[in-house]
Amino acid sequence: MNKKTIVDNIKIEINNIREKIDNIILMKLMIIFVVVFIATILILNIDSDSNKEDLSKTKSESKKVEVYAYIDFNVNTSIEIAIDKNKKVVDTYGFNDEGEYIIKNSNIMGLDIIKATEKIIGEMIEIGHINKSSLDSYILISGTLKKTNISKNDQENLTNLLKDILKTSVSYENAIKKADLIKFDYNLRSEANQKDISTGIFSIFKESEKQKKGLKLEDFMSEISNTISKIDISELLVLTYSKPNLDLKINHPEKNQIKQGENVSISVLSSDNTIKKIELFLNDKLKNSLNTAPYNFNLNNLDIGKYNLKVNIDFENGITETLSDKFDIVEFQGAEGQGTGLNGYYYDNKDLKGDPVMDRIDSVIDFEWEDEGPVQKKDEFSIKWIGFIEPAYSEEYTFFITSDDGCRLGIDNQMVIDDWTSHGEKEISGKLDMREAQKVSIQLNYFDDSSYSAVKLEWQSKSQQREVIPQKYLYINNN
């Protein structure tokens, strides 16, 4: 065999060895691919129950975030939220499609638990799980710390956290009328999640098992809306809430047309007598607070404008209820009367005896007689004016009579001035509360004894300058 042939055979053998090596490498790669593929399929098809066993083994542990506590919200569906020590949401789980829908739409990951609570309640209202107009809208809130050995300090921290969550829930749009707050045992959580129900609901089931032997979980769940109200959960209960009947009253017939200068009276009524404090805000500024009944507020000297009224009602259980209303203060020039004066009856004696010698309509009461009187005689005469008076404002009025000699003034069947004596010219006054544009009876009696005679009737109030009562506010009848 020549040298060239030997070299060619060696080359052929080398190529054969290379092909074998390439085939071995390719086969190994295929085996690795198959192994990886099978492992991926196995991971993706892990039984869902093992996913539900512990939320912290999904998102929270993969992110290396330590779960501090678990919170359940139970209405028509149940939601579990995991939070860290900073009370931020680190994981969520919905126990059915509706629960997952609420979580997805709420977008609460990373939020503070209180803000997350507002968004969850808002979404439950949006999809109709919480009916704002219902008197029976109910929520069960429950929670536990992620530890088995819980100290007294841990218990207090959890209790305060759950109370804050409940306060936020029942205060949001005042939609929830009834609520229970319970703490559950962390050891129950794995068993509850394996059964795909919230630990709060499962805790109540375990409590009901003690009270009703042989109770099955499926029977409990099928009647849960009726069952919870019949179970004594006092051992689990942290706080229970039932919305009191509350009423905020603006004590004015026309709250949108309160006239400048009028007093605005506010009353707060409650069926719950455990009120700790009530604060009244006007356009977001604190105006007053009360901690004992009756809860009545008076607002005076308000400027013209629109006012937003809000009261915060703090109860002894830590819940705060909020009521609100609006009113307007408007400019007011006073009611415009259309009167023609009073009926005047004139007597020729100073005691109003017998028949009058003259009667007429007097537009105003502002007279003085020096040389001769209104009747045939100069002295010893008397006059009686009768009719109705209509004030321009709802205020306290002061009435003034300047006379020589005696006078008496009665308004709305009340004696306002009584000075039936002989004297020189002097002024006397009396006060009476009046209602704007409301006619009331008036009678003024006057007599002159001798010499100079005069009588003048004036009025004055906070909004009414002192003046002789004009004709337009005096009427001969009540028509």
Summary of the structure (lengths in Angstrom):
residues: 479
radius of gyration: 43.9
end to end distance: 149.4
largest distance: 179.0
contacts: 1425
relative contact order: 0.07
helix: 29%
strand: 35%
